[in-house]
Amino acid sequence: TIAHEGIHATRITALAVARSCPSTVIVEYDGCGLMGTYNSGGSWDYLGYFVGCGNVCDIVVNSDDANAVLALEGSG
């Protein structure tokens, strides 16, 4: 099974897996925004670019709600 459909070779700067739903993975890729998969990488969706002062350096998925995602941004 291909686990990269919709996401291209790039540098992943942050990654989080939802504990309540391990098939949900959120990544920040090369300063271009967040991508998410809800089927263990079978397909990826662009979730947007919303940062203002630097790349996302950490991502946390709420342990009770896989749809609640927090992203920490900063220039390092």
mmCIF file of the N, C-alpha and C atoms, coordinates in Angstrom:
data_MODEL
# 
_entry.id   MODEL 
# 
loop_
_atom_site.group_PDB 
_atom_site.id 
_atom_site.type_symbol 
_atom_site.label_atom_id 
_atom_site.label_alt_id 
_atom_site.label_comp_id 
_atom_site.label_asym_id 
_atom_site.label_entity_id 
_atom_site.label_seq_id 
_atom_site.pdbx_PDB_ins_code 
_atom_site.Cartn_x 
_atom_site.Cartn_y 
_atom_site.Cartn_z 
_atom_site.occupancy 
_atom_site.B_iso_or_equiv 
_atom_site.pdbx_formal_charge 
_atom_site.auth_seq_id 
_atom_site.auth_comp_id 
_atom_site.auth_asym_id 
_atom_site.auth_atom_id 
_atom_site.pdbx_PDB_model_num 
ATOM 1   N N  . THR A 1 1  ? 0.836   -1.184 0.000  1.00 0.00 ? 1  THR A N  1 
ATOM 2   C CA . THR A 1 1  ? 0.000   0.000  0.000  1.00 0.00 ? 1  THR A CA 1 
ATOM 3   C C  . THR A 1 1  ? 0.881   1.248  0.000  1.00 0.00 ? 1  THR A C  1 
ATOM 4   N N  . ILE A 1 2  ? 0.605   2.162  -0.876 1.00 0.00 ? 2  ILE A N  1 
ATOM 5   C CA . ILE A 1 2  ? 1.328   3.429  -0.929 1.00 0.00 ? 2  ILE A CA 1 
ATOM 6   C C  . ILE A 1 2  ? 0.836   4.314  0.208  1.00 0.00 ? 2  ILE A C  1 
ATOM 7   N N  . ALA A 1 3  ? 1.757   4.856  0.993  1.00 0.00 ? 3  ALA A N  1 
ATOM 8   C CA . ALA A 1 3  ? 1.376   5.683  2.133  1.00 0.00 ? 3  ALA A CA 1 
ATOM 9   C C  . ALA A 1 3  ? 1.743   7.145  1.931  1.00 0.00 ? 3  ALA A C  1 
ATOM 10  N N  . HIS A 1 4  ? 1.833   7.584  0.682  1.00 0.00 ? 4  HIS A N  1 
ATOM 11  C CA . HIS A 1 4  ? 2.193   8.979  0.425  1.00 0.00 ? 4  HIS A CA 1 
ATOM 12  C C  . HIS A 1 4  ? 1.329   9.612  -0.664 1.00 0.00 ? 4  HIS A C  1 
ATOM 13  N N  . GLU A 1 5  ? 0.223   9.022  -0.996 1.00 0.00 ? 5  GLU A N  1 
ATOM 14  C CA . GLU A 1 5  ? -0.640  9.550  -2.055 1.00 0.00 ? 5  GLU A CA 1 
ATOM 15  C C  . GLU A 1 5  ? -1.096  10.962 -1.697 1.00 0.00 ? 5  GLU A C  1 
ATOM 16  N N  . GLY A 1 6  ? -0.701  11.939 -2.492 1.00 0.00 ? 6  GLY A N  1 
ATOM 17  C CA . GLY A 1 6  ? -1.111  13.318 -2.273 1.00 0.00 ? 6  GLY A CA 1 
ATOM 18  C C  . GLY A 1 6  ? -0.075  14.169 -1.566 1.00 0.00 ? 6  GLY A C  1 
ATOM 19  N N  . ILE A 1 7  ? 0.986   13.564 -1.060 1.00 0.00 ? 7  ILE A N  1 
ATOM 20  C CA . ILE A 1 7  ? 2.059   14.329 -0.430 1.00 0.00 ? 7  ILE A CA 1 
ATOM 21  C C  . ILE A 1 7  ? 3.349   13.973 -1.165 1.00 0.00 ? 7  ILE A C  1 
ATOM 22  N N  . HIS A 1 8  ? 4.128   14.976 -1.495 1.00 0.00 ? 8  HIS A N  1 
ATOM 23  C CA . HIS A 1 8  ? 5.325   14.780 -2.301 1.00 0.00 ? 8  HIS A CA 1 
ATOM 24  C C  . HIS A 1 8  ? 6.568   14.762 -1.427 1.00 0.00 ? 8  HIS A C  1 
ATOM 25  N N  . ALA A 1 9  ? 7.671   14.272 -1.974 1.00 0.00 ? 9  ALA A N  1 
ATOM 26  C CA . ALA A 1 9  ? 8.938   14.228 -1.243 1.00 0.00 ? 9  ALA A CA 1 
ATOM 27  C C  . ALA A 1 9  ? 9.268   15.624 -0.734 1.00 0.00 ? 9  ALA A C  1 
ATOM 28  N N  . THR A 1 10 ? 9.490   15.737 0.526  1.00 0.00 ? 10 THR A N  1 
ATOM 29  C CA . THR A 1 10 ? 9.735   17.030 1.141  1.00 0.00 ? 10 THR A CA 1 
ATOM 30  C C  . THR A 1 10 ? 10.314  16.831 2.525  1.00 0.00 ? 10 THR A C  1 
ATOM 31  N N  . ARG A 1 11 ? 10.604  17.897 3.171  1.00 0.00 ? 11 ARG A N  1 
ATOM 32  C CA . ARG A 1 11 ? 11.106  17.870 4.544  1.00 0.00 ? 11 ARG A CA 1 
ATOM 33  C C  . ARG A 1 11 ? 9.921   18.026 5.503  1.00 0.00 ? 11 ARG A C  1 
ATOM 34  N N  . ILE A 1 12 ? 9.729   17.057 6.380  1.00 0.00 ? 12 ILE A N  1 
ATOM 35  C CA . ILE A 1 12 ? 8.678   17.120 7.397  1.00 0.00 ? 12 ILE A CA 1 
ATOM 36  C C  . ILE A 1 12 ? 9.292   17.750 8.636  1.00 0.00 ? 12 ILE A C  1 
ATOM 37  N N  . THR A 1 13 ? 8.729   18.878 9.088  1.00 0.00 ? 13 THR A N  1 
ATOM 38  C CA . THR A 1 13 ? 9.300   19.575 10.241 1.00 0.00 ? 13 THR A CA 1 
ATOM 39  C C  . THR A 1 13 ? 8.570   19.276 11.543 1.00 0.00 ? 13 THR A C  1 
ATOM 40  N N  . ALA A 1 14 ? 7.362   18.742 11.468 1.00 0.00 ? 14 ALA A N  1 
ATOM 41  C CA . ALA A 1 14 ? 6.611   18.362 12.669 1.00 0.00 ? 14 ALA A CA 1 
ATOM 42  C C  . ALA A 1 14 ? 5.619   17.277 12.278 1.00 0.00 ? 14 ALA A C  1 
ATOM 43  N N  . LEU A 1 15 ? 5.328   16.395 13.232 1.00 0.00 ? 15 LEU A N  1 
ATOM 44  C CA . LEU A 1 15 ? 4.439   15.269 12.969 1.00 0.00 ? 15 LEU A CA 1 
ATOM 45  C C  . LEU A 1 15 ? 3.703   14.904 14.247 1.00 0.00 ? 15 LEU A C  1 
ATOM 46  N N  . ALA A 1 16 ? 2.417   14.563 14.124 1.00 0.00 ? 16 ALA A N  1 
ATOM 47  C CA . ALA A 1 16 ? 1.643   14.102 15.277 1.00 0.00 ? 16 ALA A CA 1 
ATOM 48  C C  . ALA A 1 16 ? 0.677   13.015 14.831 1.00 0.00 ? 16 ALA A C  1 
ATOM 49  N N  . VAL A 1 17 ? 0.492   12.026 15.698 1.00 0.00 ? 17 VAL A N  1 
ATOM 50  C CA . VAL A 1 17 ? -0.458  10.941 15.473 1.00 0.00 ? 17 VAL A CA 1 
ATOM 51  C C  . VAL A 1 17 ? -1.535  11.050 16.542 1.00 0.00 ? 17 VAL A C  1 
ATOM 52  N N  . ALA A 1 18 ? -2.783  10.911 16.130 1.00 0.00 ? 18 ALA A N  1 
ATOM 53  C CA . ALA A 1 18 ? -3.888  10.981 17.086 1.00 0.00 ? 18 ALA A CA 1 
ATOM 54  C C  . ALA A 1 18 ? -3.966  9.688  17.884 1.00 0.00 ? 18 ALA A C  1 
ATOM 55  N N  . ARG A 1 19 ? -3.840  9.786  19.209 1.00 0.00 ? 19 ARG A N  1 
ATOM 56  C CA . ARG A 1 19 ? -3.913  8.585  20.049 1.00 0.00 ? 19 ARG A CA 1 
ATOM 57  C C  . ARG A 1 19 ? -5.265  7.904  19.965 1.00 0.00 ? 19 ARG A C  1 
ATOM 58  N N  . SER A 1 20 ? -6.315  8.692  19.875 1.00 0.00 ? 20 SER A N  1 
ATOM 59  C CA . SER A 1 20 ? -7.665  8.125  19.841 1.00 0.00 ? 20 SER A CA 1 
ATOM 60  C C  . SER A 1 20 ? -8.009  7.523  18.485 1.00 0.00 ? 20 SER A C  1 
ATOM 61  N N  . CYS A 1 21 ? -7.221  7.859  17.464 1.00 0.00 ? 21 CYS A N  1 
ATOM 62  C CA . CYS A 1 21 ? -7.473  7.369  16.111 1.00 0.00 ? 21 CYS A CA 1 
ATOM 63  C C  . CYS A 1 21 ? -6.138  7.305  15.373 1.00 0.00 ? 21 CYS A C  1 
ATOM 64  N N  . PRO A 1 22 ? -5.342  6.238  15.581 1.00 0.00 ? 22 PRO A N  1 
ATOM 65  C CA . PRO A 1 22 ? -3.984  6.175  15.053 1.00 0.00 ? 22 PRO A CA 1 
ATOM 66  C C  . PRO A 1 22 ? -3.851  6.279  13.535 1.00 0.00 ? 22 PRO A C  1 
ATOM 67  N N  . SER A 1 23 ? -4.945  6.142  12.807 1.00 0.00 ? 23 SER A N  1 
ATOM 68  C CA . SER A 1 23 ? -4.874  6.312  11.355 1.00 0.00 ? 23 SER A CA 1 
ATOM 69  C C  . SER A 1 23 ? -4.838  7.790  10.964 1.00 0.00 ? 23 SER A C  1 
ATOM 70  N N  . THR A 1 24 ? -5.014  8.689  11.952 1.00 0.00 ? 24 THR A N  1 
ATOM 71  C CA . THR A 1 24 ? -4.959  10.128 11.720 1.00 0.00 ? 24 THR A CA 1 
ATOM 72  C C  . THR A 1 24 ? -3.560  10.641 12.038 1.00 0.00 ? 24 THR A C  1 
ATOM 73  N N  . VAL A 1 25 ? -2.903  11.209 11.029 1.00 0.00 ? 25 VAL A N  1 
ATOM 74  C CA . VAL A 1 25 ? -1.558  11.759 11.172 1.00 0.00 ? 25 VAL A CA 1 
ATOM 75  C C  . VAL A 1 25 ? -1.568  13.162 10.575 1.00 0.00 ? 25 VAL A C  1 
ATOM 76  N N  . ILE A 1 26 ? -0.989  14.114 11.297 1.00 0.00 ? 26 ILE A N  1 
ATOM 77  C CA . ILE A 1 26 ? -0.881  15.495 10.838 1.00 0.00 ? 26 ILE A CA 1 
ATOM 78  C C  . ILE A 1 26 ? 0.602   15.824 10.724 1.00 0.00 ? 26 ILE A C  1 
ATOM 79  N N  . VAL A 1 27 ? 1.028   16.439 9.617  1.00 0.00 ? 27 VAL A N  1 
ATOM 80  C CA . VAL A 1 27 ? 2.419   16.847 9.438  1.00 0.00 ? 27 VAL A CA 1 
ATOM 81  C C  . VAL A 1 27 ? 2.485   18.286 8.943  1.00 0.00 ? 27 VAL A C  1 
ATOM 82  N N  . GLU A 1 28 ? 3.602   18.941 9.252  1.00 0.00 ? 28 GLU A N  1 
ATOM 83  C CA . GLU A 1 28 ? 3.932   20.229 8.664  1.00 0.00 ? 28 GLU A CA 1 
ATOM 84  C C  . GLU A 1 28 ? 5.053   19.948 7.693  1.00 0.00 ? 28 GLU A C  1 
ATOM 85  N N  . TYR A 1 29 ? 4.884   20.354 6.461  1.00 0.00 ? 29 TYR A N  1 
ATOM 86  C CA . TYR A 1 29 ? 5.874   19.997 5.460  1.00 0.00 ? 29 TYR A CA 1 
ATOM 87  C C  . TYR A 1 29 ? 6.560   21.215 4.863  1.00 0.00 ? 29 TYR A C  1 
ATOM 88  N N  . ASP A 1 30 ? 7.839   21.299 5.139  1.00 0.00 ? 30 ASP A N  1 
ATOM 89  C CA . ASP A 1 30 ? 8.753   22.260 4.532  1.00 0.00 ? 30 ASP A CA 1 
ATOM 90  C C  . ASP A 1 30 ? 8.252   23.701 4.499  1.00 0.00 ? 30 ASP A C  1 
ATOM 91  N N  . GLY A 1 31 ? 7.592   24.138 5.557  1.00 0.00 ? 31 GLY A N  1 
ATOM 92  C CA . GLY A 1 31 ? 7.131   25.512 5.637  1.00 0.00 ? 31 GLY A CA 1 
ATOM 93  C C  . GLY A 1 31 ? 5.959   25.848 4.744  1.00 0.00 ? 31 GLY A C  1 
ATOM 94  N N  . CYS A 1 32 ? 5.301   24.832 4.190  1.00 0.00 ? 32 CYS A N  1 
ATOM 95  C CA . CYS A 1 32 ? 4.201   25.061 3.246  1.00 0.00 ? 32 CYS A CA 1 
ATOM 96  C C  . CYS A 1 32 ? 2.824   24.848 3.866  1.00 0.00 ? 32 CYS A C  1 
ATOM 97  N N  . GLY A 1 33 ? 2.758   24.474 5.120  1.00 0.00 ? 33 GLY A N  1 
ATOM 98  C CA . GLY A 1 33 ? 1.475   24.288 5.769  1.00 0.00 ? 33 GLY A CA 1 
ATOM 99  C C  . GLY A 1 33 ? 1.306   22.882 6.313  1.00 0.00 ? 33 GLY A C  1 
ATOM 100 N N  . LEU A 1 34 ? 0.093   22.602 6.739  1.00 0.00 ? 34 LEU A N  1 
ATOM 101 C CA . LEU A 1 34 ? -0.214  21.309 7.339  1.00 0.00 ? 34 LEU A CA 1 
ATOM 102 C C  . LEU A 1 34 ? -0.900  20.392 6.337  1.00 0.00 ? 34 LEU A C  1 
ATOM 103 N N  . MET A 1 35 ? -0.554  19.107 6.431  1.00 0.00 ? 35 MET A N  1 
ATOM 104 C CA . MET A 1 35 ? -1.208  18.053 5.663  1.00 0.00 ? 35 MET A CA 1 
ATOM 105 C C  . MET A 1 35 ? -1.727  17.041 6.669  1.00 0.00 ? 35 MET A C  1 
ATOM 106 N N  . GLY A 1 36 ? -2.848  16.419 6.355  1.00 0.00 ? 36 GLY A N  1 
ATOM 107 C CA . GLY A 1 36 ? -3.398  15.413 7.244  1.00 0.00 ? 36 GLY A CA 1 
ATOM 108 C C  . GLY A 1 36 ? -3.867  14.188 6.483  1.00 0.00 ? 36 GLY A C  1 
ATOM 109 N N  . THR A 1 37 ? -3.704  13.027 7.101  1.00 0.00 ? 37 THR A N  1 
ATOM 110 C CA . THR A 1 37 ? -4.252  11.792 6.575  1.00 0.00 ? 37 THR A CA 1 
ATOM 111 C C  . THR A 1 37 ? -5.156  11.191 7.642  1.00 0.00 ? 37 THR A C  1 
ATOM 112 N N  . TYR A 1 38 ? -6.233  10.607 7.215  1.00 0.00 ? 38 TYR A N  1 
ATOM 113 C CA . TYR A 1 38 ? -7.193  10.000 8.140  1.00 0.00 ? 38 TYR A CA 1 
ATOM 114 C C  . TYR A 1 38 ? -7.332  8.515  7.852  1.00 0.00 ? 38 TYR A C  1 
ATOM 115 N N  . ASN A 1 39 ? -6.474  8.019  6.951  1.00 0.00 ? 39 ASN A N  1 
ATOM 116 C CA . ASN A 1 39 ? -6.515  6.604  6.568  1.00 0.00 ? 39 ASN A CA 1 
ATOM 117 C C  . ASN A 1 39 ? -5.095  6.033  6.471  1.00 0.00 ? 39 ASN A C  1 
ATOM 118 N N  . SER A 1 40 ? -4.275  6.344  7.449  1.00 0.00 ? 40 SER A N  1 
ATOM 119 C CA . SER A 1 40 ? -2.908  5.821  7.566  1.00 0.00 ? 40 SER A CA 1 
ATOM 120 C C  . SER A 1 40 ? -2.033  6.118  6.351  1.00 0.00 ? 40 SER A C  1 
ATOM 121 N N  . GLY A 1 41 ? -2.231  7.258  5.724  1.00 0.00 ? 41 GLY A N  1 
ATOM 122 C CA . GLY A 1 41 ? -1.407  7.655  4.591  1.00 0.00 ? 41 GLY A CA 1 
ATOM 123 C C  . GLY A 1 41 ? -1.949  7.237  3.242  1.00 0.00 ? 41 GLY A C  1 
ATOM 124 N N  . GLY A 1 42 ? -3.137  6.648  3.211  1.00 0.00 ? 42 GLY A N  1 
ATOM 125 C CA . GLY A 1 42 ? -3.740  6.269  1.935  1.00 0.00 ? 42 GLY A CA 1 
ATOM 126 C C  . GLY A 1 42 ? -3.987  7.466  1.043  1.00 0.00 ? 42 GLY A C  1 
ATOM 127 N N  . SER A 1 43 ? -4.287  8.602  1.649  1.00 0.00 ? 43 SER A N  1 
ATOM 128 C CA . SER A 1 43 ? -4.436  9.871  0.932  1.00 0.00 ? 43 SER A CA 1 
ATOM 129 C C  . SER A 1 43 ? -4.156  10.996 1.924  1.00 0.00 ? 43 SER A C  1 
ATOM 130 N N  . TRP A 1 44 ? -3.750  12.129 1.405  1.00 0.00 ? 44 TRP A N  1 
ATOM 131 C CA . TRP A 1 44 ? -3.415  13.292 2.236  1.00 0.00 ? 44 TRP A CA 1 
ATOM 132 C C  . TRP A 1 44 ? -4.237  14.489 1.794  1.00 0.00 ? 44 TRP A C  1 
ATOM 133 N N  . ASP A 1 45 ? -4.656  15.304 2.750  1.00 0.00 ? 45 ASP A N  1 
ATOM 134 C CA . ASP A 1 45 ? -5.401  16.531 2.483  1.00 0.00 ? 45 ASP A CA 1 
ATOM 135 C C  . ASP A 1 45 ? -4.585  17.726 2.955  1.00 0.00 ? 45 ASP A C  1 
ATOM 136 N N  . TYR A 1 46 ? -4.601  18.790 2.160  1.00 0.00 ? 46 TYR A N  1 
ATOM 137 C CA . TYR A 1 46 ? -3.962  20.040 2.564  1.00 0.00 ? 46 TYR A CA 1 
ATOM 138 C C  . TYR A 1 46 ? -4.863  20.707 3.586  1.00 0.00 ? 46 TYR A C  1 
ATOM 139 N N  . LEU A 1 47 ? -4.337  21.019 4.764  1.00 0.00 ? 47 LEU A N  1 
ATOM 140 C CA . LEU A 1 47 ? -5.131  21.609 5.843  1.00 0.00 ? 47 LEU A CA 1 
ATOM 141 C C  . LEU A 1 47 ? -4.939  23.111 5.958  1.00 0.00 ? 47 LEU A C  1 
ATOM 142 N N  . GLY A 1 48 ? -4.010  23.657 5.220  1.00 0.00 ? 48 GLY A N  1 
ATOM 143 C CA . GLY A 1 48 ? -3.842  25.102 5.199  1.00 0.00 ? 48 GLY A CA 1 
ATOM 144 C C  . GLY A 1 48 ? -2.516  25.578 5.739  1.00 0.00 ? 48 GLY A C  1 
ATOM 145 N N  . TYR A 1 49 ? -2.248  26.833 5.460  1.00 0.00 ? 49 TYR A N  1 
ATOM 146 C CA . TYR A 1 49 ? -1.051  27.517 5.941  1.00 0.00 ? 49 TYR A CA 1 
ATOM 147 C C  . TYR A 1 49 ? -1.538  28.703 6.734  1.00 0.00 ? 49 TYR A C  1 
ATOM 148 N N  . PHE A 1 50 ? -1.211  28.750 8.000  1.00 0.00 ? 50 PHE A N  1 
ATOM 149 C CA . PHE A 1 50 ? -1.778  29.778 8.854  1.00 0.00 ? 50 PHE A CA 1 
ATOM 150 C C  . PHE A 1 50 ? -0.750  30.463 9.742  1.00 0.00 ? 50 PHE A C  1 
ATOM 151 N N  . VAL A 1 51 ? 0.512   30.172 9.556  1.00 0.00 ? 51 VAL A N  1 
ATOM 152 C CA . VAL A 1 51 ? 1.529   30.712 10.446 1.00 0.00 ? 51 VAL A CA 1 
ATOM 153 C C  . VAL A 1 51 ? 1.962   32.102 10.025 1.00 0.00 ? 51 VAL A C  1 
ATOM 154 N N  . GLY A 1 52 ? 2.477   32.867 10.976 1.00 0.00 ? 52 GLY A N  1 
ATOM 155 C CA . GLY A 1 52 ? 2.870   34.221 10.683 1.00 0.00 ? 52 GLY A CA 1 
ATOM 156 C C  . GLY A 1 52 ? 4.318   34.534 10.985 1.00 0.00 ? 52 GLY A C  1 
ATOM 157 N N  . CYS A 1 53 ? 4.942   33.798 11.911 1.00 0.00 ? 53 CYS A N  1 
ATOM 158 C CA . CYS A 1 53 ? 6.304   34.185 12.304 1.00 0.00 ? 53 CYS A CA 1 
ATOM 159 C C  . CYS A 1 53 ? 7.321   33.064 12.141 1.00 0.00 ? 53 CYS A C  1 
ATOM 160 N N  . GLY A 1 54 ? 6.966   31.991 11.495 1.00 0.00 ? 54 GLY A N  1 
ATOM 161 C CA . GLY A 1 54 ? 7.917   30.908 11.302 1.00 0.00 ? 54 GLY A CA 1 
ATOM 162 C C  . GLY A 1 54 ? 7.193   29.610 10.998 1.00 0.00 ? 54 GLY A C  1 
ATOM 163 N N  . ASN A 1 55 ? 7.950   28.557 10.810 1.00 0.00 ? 55 ASN A N  1 
ATOM 164 C CA . ASN A 1 55 ? 7.360   27.253 10.530 1.00 0.00 ? 55 ASN A CA 1 
ATOM 165 C C  . ASN A 1 55 ? 6.727   26.650 11.776 1.00 0.00 ? 55 ASN A C  1 
ATOM 166 N N  . VAL A 1 56 ? 5.846   25.709 11.567 1.00 0.00 ? 56 VAL A N  1 
ATOM 167 C CA . VAL A 1 56 ? 5.296   24.935 12.674 1.00 0.00 ? 56 VAL A CA 1 
ATOM 168 C C  . VAL A 1 56 ? 6.423   24.057 13.200 1.00 0.00 ? 56 VAL A C  1 
ATOM 169 N N  . CYS A 1 57 ? 6.652   24.105 14.510 1.00 0.00 ? 57 CYS A N  1 
ATOM 170 C CA . CYS A 1 57 ? 7.736   23.319 15.091 1.00 0.00 ? 57 CYS A CA 1 
ATOM 171 C C  . CYS A 1 57 ? 7.214   22.186 15.966 1.00 0.00 ? 57 CYS A C  1 
ATOM 172 N N  . ASP A 1 58 ? 5.913   22.153 16.249 1.00 0.00 ? 58 ASP A N  1 
ATOM 173 C CA . ASP A 1 58 ? 5.337   21.043 16.999 1.00 0.00 ? 58 ASP A CA 1 
ATOM 174 C C  . ASP A 1 58 ? 3.839   20.996 16.741 1.00 0.00 ? 58 ASP A C  1 
ATOM 175 N N  . ILE A 1 59 ? 3.290   19.796 16.767 1.00 0.00 ? 59 ILE A N  1 
ATOM 176 C CA . ILE A 1 59 ? 1.864   19.576 16.556 1.00 0.00 ? 59 ILE A CA 1 
ATOM 177 C C  . ILE A 1 59 ? 1.368   18.646 17.653 1.00 0.00 ? 59 ILE A C  1 
ATOM 178 N N  . VAL A 1 60 ? 0.191   18.936 18.193 1.00 0.00 ? 60 VAL A N  1 
ATOM 179 C CA . VAL A 1 60 ? -0.437  18.081 19.201 1.00 0.00 ? 60 VAL A CA 1 
ATOM 180 C C  . VAL A 1 60 ? -1.869  17.833 18.766 1.00 0.00 ? 60 VAL A C  1 
ATOM 181 N N  . VAL A 1 61 ? -2.278  16.567 18.793 1.00 0.00 ? 61 VAL A N  1 
ATOM 182 C CA . VAL A 1 61 ? -3.663  16.204 18.508 1.00 0.00 ? 61 VAL A CA 1 
ATOM 183 C C  . VAL A 1 61 ? -4.321  15.858 19.838 1.00 0.00 ? 61 VAL A C  1 
ATOM 184 N N  . ASN A 1 62 ? -5.472  16.443 20.100 1.00 0.00 ? 62 ASN A N  1 
ATOM 185 C CA . ASN A 1 62 ? -6.199  16.190 21.339 1.00 0.00 ? 62 ASN A CA 1 
ATOM 186 C C  . ASN A 1 62 ? -6.448  14.695 21.497 1.00 0.00 ? 62 ASN A C  1 
ATOM 187 N N  . SER A 1 63 ? -6.158  14.142 22.668 1.00 0.00 ? 63 SER A N  1 
ATOM 188 C CA . SER A 1 63 ? -6.283  12.695 22.878 1.00 0.00 ? 63 SER A CA 1 
ATOM 189 C C  . SER A 1 63 ? -7.733  12.224 22.882 1.00 0.00 ? 63 SER A C  1 
ATOM 190 N N  . ASP A 1 64 ? -8.690  13.136 23.087 1.00 0.00 ? 64 ASP A N  1 
ATOM 191 C CA . ASP A 1 64 ? -10.103 12.764 23.079 1.00 0.00 ? 64 ASP A CA 1 
ATOM 192 C C  . ASP A 1 64 ? -10.811 13.071 21.767 1.00 0.00 ? 64 ASP A C  1 
ATOM 193 N N  . ASP A 1 65 ? -10.252 13.995 20.990 1.00 0.00 ? 65 ASP A N  1 
ATOM 194 C CA . ASP A 1 65 ? -10.895 14.435 19.755 1.00 0.00 ? 65 ASP A CA 1 
ATOM 195 C C  . ASP A 1 65 ? -9.832  14.619 18.666 1.00 0.00 ? 65 ASP A C  1 
ATOM 196 N N  . ALA A 1 66 ? -9.748  13.661 17.751 1.00 0.00 ? 66 ALA A N  1 
ATOM 197 C CA . ALA A 1 66 ? -8.727  13.704 16.695 1.00 0.00 ? 66 ALA A CA 1 
ATOM 198 C C  . ALA A 1 66 ? -8.899  14.891 15.755 1.00 0.00 ? 66 ALA A C  1 
ATOM 199 N N  . ASN A 1 67 ? -10.031 15.574 15.816 1.00 0.00 ? 67 ASN A N  1 
ATOM 200 C CA . ASN A 1 67 ? -10.254 16.756 14.970 1.00 0.00 ? 67 ASN A CA 1 
ATOM 201 C C  . ASN A 1 67 ? -9.736  18.033 15.608 1.00 0.00 ? 67 ASN A C  1 
ATOM 202 N N  . ALA A 1 68 ? -9.318  17.954 16.876 1.00 0.00 ? 68 ALA A N  1 
ATOM 203 C CA . ALA A 1 68 ? -8.781  19.133 17.570 1.00 0.00 ? 68 ALA A CA 1 
ATOM 204 C C  . ALA A 1 68 ? -7.252  19.083 17.517 1.00 0.00 ? 68 ALA A C  1 
ATOM 205 N N  . VAL A 1 69 ? -6.680  19.964 16.717 1.00 0.00 ? 69 VAL A N  1 
ATOM 206 C CA . VAL A 1 69 ? -5.237  19.963 16.486 1.00 0.00 ? 69 VAL A CA 1 
ATOM 207 C C  . VAL A 1 69 ? -4.664  21.305 16.904 1.00 0.00 ? 69 VAL A C  1 
ATOM 208 N N  . LEU A 1 70 ? -3.567  21.266 17.644 1.00 0.00 ? 70 LEU A N  1 
ATOM 209 C CA . LEU A 1 70 ? -2.854  22.474 18.037 1.00 0.00 ? 70 LEU A CA 1 
ATOM 210 C C  . LEU A 1 70 ? -1.499  22.462 17.362 1.00 0.00 ? 70 LEU A C  1 
ATOM 211 N N  . ALA A 1 71 ? -1.088  23.606 16.840 1.00 0.00 ? 71 ALA A N  1 
ATOM 212 C CA . ALA A 1 71 ? 0.213   23.705 16.179 1.00 0.00 ? 71 ALA A CA 1 
ATOM 213 C C  . ALA A 1 71 ? 0.980   24.867 16.781 1.00 0.00 ? 71 ALA A C  1 
ATOM 214 N N  . LEU A 1 72 ? 2.238   24.627 17.154 1.00 0.00 ? 72 LEU A N  1 
ATOM 215 C CA . LEU A 1 72 ? 3.105   25.640 17.710 1.00 0.00 ? 72 LEU A CA 1 
ATOM 216 C C  . LEU A 1 72 ? 4.009   26.150 16.607 1.00 0.00 ? 72 LEU A C  1 
ATOM 217 N N  . GLU A 1 73 ? 4.010   27.460 16.424 1.00 0.00 ? 73 GLU A N  1 
ATOM 218 C CA . GLU A 1 73 ? 4.852   28.035 15.394 1.00 0.00 ? 73 GLU A CA 1 
ATOM 219 C C  . GLU A 1 73 ? 5.930   28.899 16.014 1.00 0.00 ? 73 GLU A C  1 
ATOM 220 N N  . GLY A 1 74 ? 6.964   29.100 15.279 1.00 0.00 ? 74 GLY A N  1 
ATOM 221 C CA . GLY A 1 74 ? 8.047   29.951 15.750 1.00 0.00 ? 74 GLY A CA 1 
ATOM 222 C C  . GLY A 1 74 ? 9.234   29.854 14.824 1.00 0.00 ? 74 GLY A C  1 
ATOM 223 N N  . SER A 1 75 ? 10.110  30.792 14.933 1.00 0.00 ? 75 SER A N  1 
ATOM 224 C CA . SER A 1 75 ? 11.258  30.796 14.042 1.00 0.00 ? 75 SER A CA 1 
ATOM 225 C C  . SER A 1 75 ? 12.422  30.006 14.603 1.00 0.00 ? 75 SER A C  1 
ATOM 226 N N  . GLY A 1 76 ? 12.214  29.278 15.663 1.00 0.00 ? 76 GLY A N  1 
ATOM 227 C CA . GLY A 1 76 ? 13.251  28.413 16.188 1.00 0.00 ? 76 GLY A CA 1 
ATOM 228 C C  . GLY A 1 76 ? 13.593  28.779 17.567 1.00 0.00 ? 76 GLY A C  1 
# 
